[in-house]
Amino acid sequence: MSRRRPITPDVHLNLNVRGLKQSATLAINERSAQLLHEGRKVYRLGLGQSPFPVPQPVVDELKANAHQKDYLPVRGLRGLREAVASYLERVQGLDRTGQDVLVGPGSKELMFILQLVYYGDLVIPTPSWVSYAPQAQIIGRQIRWVPTRPENDWRLMPAELDRLCASDPGRPRIVILNYPANPTGDSYTVEELRDLARIARQYRVILVSDEIYGELHHRGQHVSIARYYPEGTIVSGGLSKWCGAGGWRLGTFAFPSSLRWLLEAMATVASETFTSTSAPIQYAAIRAFQGDMEIQQYLGQARRILRHLGRHVWRELRKAGASVSEPVGGFYLFPDFGPLREKLAVRGIRDSPGLCERLLEETGVATLPGVEFGRPSDELTLRLAYVDFDGGRALVAAQQTPLEKELDRDFLELYCPNVVHAMDAVRRWLAT
Ligand SMILES: Cc1ncc(COP(=O)(O)O)c(C=O)c1O
């Protein structure tokens, strides 16, 4: 008797999703895991995750609220919405109330829902964080990449935004500005923020200010563009980076009251999709946004470690011949190995995926190729996340080191050895 093949449904994927790859980060992680399995040393500079533990008072609050089991209001717990509004008022002087805040399971999810409910183009600079463009593609929105230049450290220049908007002034648009930035670690000057705000106001765009790394400005000097374009700016934030709680999945959007209609539309979609964000996490988040001395000290030391380590990595990359700017916030750098193009071509390396792959295979240093951030693939840019260290141990050691003292190479070698050794390996690899 012949065995009949079971009849299964045909593959009819949403055409916006068909052909879309899983994120590059996952591919790098899988290859890194494979190399580790083979007994090779791998330096994990690919995944952008905070190396630091969640501050103790926030962990304690989560423990105390483990029993919270009810569904919460779709917009978020009232106390948390108020805590987020007071936090924005305290640190940025913004005039937002609890009613203006929407809480979600990560700011990424909120960005997706925003793009779904608003009808307009997505405008982002190149390079930009890996997920903005695929989200637009999934929803079926047009993506407008705005060019930037390495000599401006890849920042979106007001004139470029003006040029794009002037081509069709009345067109609805969402512009996303992320600073301190992933992938570059750079941020904007107050003058640039004012100029960008002026253009955004002129064309009445919805501006999403992605400030997920705001508290990780290395000198604690983050300034929000919402100060200069309050009526059109949504401030995006959450616990994932400064609080080291990416896996807790909590993000926040703070709207101006003039955009309440957007918040309401997003809340409707949220009510039919994720319902509400995890209850214990929301209670714990209140503590994080209220802040206190202990959390301030934690942040002060985290910034200090990132500042010194970022500077070390930046110097090493420059010595190796890359063109790269010193990071001012977050934990990323975006070196361009273009100056070494001829030397790399001799080894058959001509584009960023090739560079990333060979670096991983030959030195064990995992990074992400610039093409994933919207750069041309034949450019030799990479994103490095200098996070492969035990943040808890480094925090304790930094606390015991007087503030006026530099966290020098000896400190970094002791407490962030993988990052330091990864840089040694990159330099050796490029020198041969
Ligand atoms: C620039 C940027 N925005 C947003 C996110 C998403 O953060 P969340 O964990 O809140 O979804 C990330 C996370 O990597 C990010 O790098």
The ligand as an SDF file (V2000), in Angstrom:
LIG
                    3D

 16 16  0  0  0  0  0  0  0  0999 V2000
   17.6550   51.9520   20.3300 C   0  0  0  0  0  0  0  0  0  0  0  0
   16.7630   50.9740   20.9890 C   0  0  0  0  0  0  0  0  0  0  0  0
   15.4660   51.2680   21.1190 N   0  0  0  0  0  0  0  0  0  0  0  0
   14.6140   50.4050   21.6970 C   0  0  0  0  0  0  0  0  0  0  0  0
   15.0420   49.1800   22.1620 C   0  0  0  0  0  0  0  0  0  0  0  0
   14.0050   48.2370   22.7370 C   0  0  0  0  0  0  0  0  0  0  0  0
   13.9970   48.1870   24.0650 O   0  0  0  0  0  0  0  0  0  0  0  0
   12.8550   47.4390   24.8980 P   0  0  0  0  0  0  0  0  0  0  0  0
   13.5710   46.3960   25.6630 O   0  0  0  0  0  0  0  0  0  0  0  0
   12.2300   48.5180   25.7420 O   0  0  0  0  0  0  0  0  0  0  0  0
   11.8580   46.8520   23.9490 O   0  0  0  0  0  0  0  0  0  0  0  0
   16.3890   48.8360   22.0570 C   0  0  0  0  0  0  0  0  0  0  0  0
   16.8630   47.5150   22.5240 C   0  0  0  0  0  0  0  0  0  0  0  0
   17.8490   46.9920   22.1270 O   0  0  0  0  0  0  0  0  0  0  0  0
   17.2760   49.7570   21.4620 C   0  0  0  0  0  0  0  0  0  0  0  0
   18.5870   49.4870   21.3280 O   0  0  0  0  0  0  0  0  0  0  0  0
  1  2  1  0
  2  3  1  0
  2 15  2  0
  3  4  2  0
  4  5  1  0
  5  6  1  0
  5 12  2  0
  6  7  1  0
  7  8  1  0
  8  9  2  0
  8 10  1  0
  8 11  1  0
 12 13  1  0
 12 15  1  0
 13 14  2  0
 15 16  1  0
M  END
$$$$
